[in-house]
Amino acid sequence: MGLLYGLWAPDLTLSELKHRYGSDSLQAVQVDGLTIHYKDTGPKDAPVVLLLHGFGSSLQTWDVWAAQLETQYRVIRLDLPGFGLTGPSPLHDYSEASDVATLTHFVDKLGVSGFSVIGHSMGGKMAWGLAAAEPDRVKALVLMAPDGFPEAKDIGSKPYAMPSIMGVIKFSLPKFLVRKSIEPAFFDANALSDSLVDRYYDMLRAPGVRAAILERSNQTIYTDPVPRLKKITAPTLLVWGEQDQMIPSSNAQSYAQVLSTSKTVLLPKLGHLVQEEQPQIALAHVVVFLNTTLKRLN
């Protein structure tokens, strides 16, 4: 009993998390029953760039990128449903359709008509889902190791389904296990700082997030992406760390064969979390792509 008590990791309060990670730019808006926490920075009359984080992450994954992008773009980044300060869906619905609907209603609520989207991993899947559903609104698309393109034999499977024993994470979450779960996302584990581990650990302890992660994991079903990807009209940049152990860089070719207009950038000696391992390397490619694409559209 003493050992279990020592591993007990209760949720942190929203006020405590806001004190640690909030700032004057943190805002909240009601969308589909969710209180979505987000940051909206940069010139309000500039082209909008929407940033979507990956599984188990939060809007802070984009801190370095946002600081540079907001010098010329209106940068909107949010804690996605089930993560960070946004927390669980009151409907407990983490389907692809629900994610896309919530994002659409979110940009509608902010009065944004046209925008570009940058999405990483799970957020990359949401990004291309949004671009497929709203082709007239998404002007440019950046997919960073996006999820959602399974092998044909895996369509209909649950890639993230967790055994019932994993329900223990709602009560016990040793920090060293959080570190071990992030390390494979880096090519160089030495680049994984204590402060970054602390942030992931804290955000996993946001109210209701661990239960929401279990729900999302068990609700995620691989579907055929091709029909939706063919609906995307936005010029697309595919960005991958060549040493990605989470979603292999060979997947880039699968996307490139289906997307109408795409360019692929493979980054040597980088893993899955390129925006946190070596943020400036990938960002340089993204800035050139956005500047060139949006200038051509204008």
N, C-alpha and C positions, 0 to 999 in steps of 0.2 A: 504493500500500500504506500509506503514511503517513497519507493522508486516512482510509482505512477504519479504521486503528488508532485515529485520533483520535475516530471516531464510535462505537467499540466501547463497549457498555454492558452489562457482565456483570450477572448476578443479584446482588442483595444477599443476605446470609445472614439466616436467621430471627433469630438473636441480635442482629444489628445493627438489624433492623427493630423488634424488641421493645424494644430500648434507646431507639429514637427515638419509637415510637408506643405502646408497651405501658405498662401501669400496674399497680397492685396489683389492679385489678378485671378484668384480662384473664385469661380462663380457656380451657381446651381440653377437648374431649370427643371420644371416638371414635364416629363414626357412619358406617355403610356403608363402612368402610375409610378414611374421611377423618378427619383431625384438625381438627375445626371449632374455630376460635378465635372467642370471643364475649365479650361483657360482659353481666353480669346485675346490675343495680343497682336501687335503690329498695326499698321494704318488701316482704319476701317473701310477706306475706299480702295484698298489694294485688292488684287486677286486673292481669293480664299484658297487656303490649303488645309485640308482636314487630315489629321494624323490619328491612326488607329493602332493601338499597341497589341502585343501578342498575349498568349495564354498565361495567366498568373502574374501579369505585369500591371502597369498603371501608366498614367499620362506622363509621369516623371521620366520614363524611358527616353523621352524626346527632349529633355532639358537642353542638351548641347545643340541639337538641330534647331530647336525653336528659337534659341538665342540668335542664331544666324539668319534663319529664314524670315523672322519677323522684321528684319531691317528693310525688306522689300515686299513681303506678303502679309496678309492677314492670316495668322496661324491659329487654328482652332483644334485643340486636342482634348480628349475626354477620357474619363474612366468608363470603360465599356460595361454593359450590363453583366452583373455578377462579379465585378472586380473593383478594387480600390474603394474610393469613397462613395461611388455610385451604389455598389452593393447589389444584393439579390433582386431578381425580378419578382414583383408581388404575385405574378401569374405563374412563376416557376417555369417559364417557357424560354428555352435557349435554342430554339430551332433556327435554321438559316433564314426562314421567312420572317420570324420575329426580329432577328438581329437587323435585317435590312429595313424592315418597317420602322423600327425604333430610330435607326440612323436617319432615315428619310424624314421622319417627324421631327427629329432633333434639328436638322438644318432648316426645316420649314419654320420651326419655332424661333430660330435666330434670324429669320428673314433672308436666308442665303439662297439665291437662285442657282447660279453656276459656281462650280468649285472643282479643284483638283483633289485627289486622294492619295495619301501615302499609307500603306498598310504593311505591317510586319507579321508573318506567321499566321496565327488565327486572325489577326487584324487584316492580313493580306487577303485571306479568304473573304472576309466581310467587305473589303474594299472592292474586289472584283465582282462580288455579288451585287453591291450597290451600283457599280458602273454598268453592270448588265441590266439592272432594273431601271436605272435612270440615265440612259445613254445621252440624252439631250442636255443633261446638267453637268455630267462629269467631263471636264475639259482635258485633263491629263491624269494618268494613273501610274503610280509607282508601287510595284509589288516586290517586297523584300522577303525572300524565302517563303512565299505564300503557301498556306495549307490548302487542301481541297482538291488535289488532282491525284486520285488513287489509281493503282493498277486496276485493270478491268475486273480481275478476280476479287478485288476488295470492295467493289461497289455493293452497298447494302450492309456492310459490316460496321461495327462500332469500334473505331480505332482507339478511343480513349476510355473505354469501359473499364471501371475499376472494381476489383473484388470488394465484397462487403466489409472485409477487415479494414479497408482504407478509410472507413467511416471514423476510425480512431483519430484522424487528423483534425477532426472538429474539436478535439479536446487536448491532443498532444501534438506538438510540432517542434521537435528539437531543431535549433538553429543550424547545427552542423549538417542535418539532412537537407535543409534548404540550400545550403552552400553546395552540397554534393549534387543536388538536382540542377543547379545552375552551371556548374563547372563544364559539363559537356557542351554547353552552348557557346563556350569560348574555345578558340584555337590555343590561346595562351592563358592557362589558368591563373598565371600570375597577374593578369590584367583584371582579375575579379577582386575588387577592393572590398574591405570590410564594410564600408559605408553603403556600397551597392547591395551587399548581402543583407545588411540591416534594413534597407528600404524594402526589399522583396519580402523579408520576414515580417516586417511591420504591416505591409499592405495585405499579406495573406491573413493577418489577424484583424483586418477591418471587420466591422460587424456583419456577420452572416456570409462572409466571402468563402470560407472553406466549405460550407454546406452547398453554396452555389456552384463552386468548382466541381464538386462531386456530381451535382445534378447535370451541369453542362456536359461533363465527361460521359455520363451515361445516356444522355440524349443525343449526342453527336453521332450521326449516321452518314457514311460516305455515299454521295450520290454522283451521278454522271455530270461532270462540270461542262462538258463540251457544248451542249445547246445554249447554256447561259454565256459562256465565254465568247461564243460567236455573235452575241448581241452587243458586245462592247465595241464602241466606235472610237473611244479615246486612245490617242497614242500612248503606248505603255512602255515603261522601263522596268525590266526584270533585273533585280540586284540580288546576288547570292555570294556568300562566303564559300570559297571552294572547298573548305574543310568542314562544312556544315554537317554535324552528326545527327541533327534533329530531322531536317528535311533535305535530302541530298540535292546538290547543285545540278545533278543530271535532270531533275524535274523541270529545269528552265526550258529545256528543249521541248517538253510536252506542251507547255504553255505557248511557246513561240510558234509551234506548228499550227495552233488553233487561232490565236489572236490575229486580228487583221493588220495591225501595225504595232510592231514591238522591236525593242533593242535589248540585248542581254549584256550585263556587265558581271563578270566573275572576278571576285576579289581574292587573290592568293593569301594564304596564311591568316585567314579569318574564318570564324565559325558562324554560328546561327545569329548571335546578337551583335551584328556589325555596328549598329548605332550606339552600342555601349562599349564594345571592345576597343574599336578604333574609329570613333564617330566621324572624324574629319574625312577619312578616306572615301567612304560611301557617299557622304554628304556632297563632296565636290562633284561627283557624277550626277547626283540628283539636282543640284542647283543648275548645272549646265542644261540638263534635260528640261527642267521647268522653264528656265529663261527662254530657251530656244523654242519650245513647243508653244508656250503662251504668247510669245511675241509673234509667231507665225499665225496663230489663230486671230490675233488682233490686226 
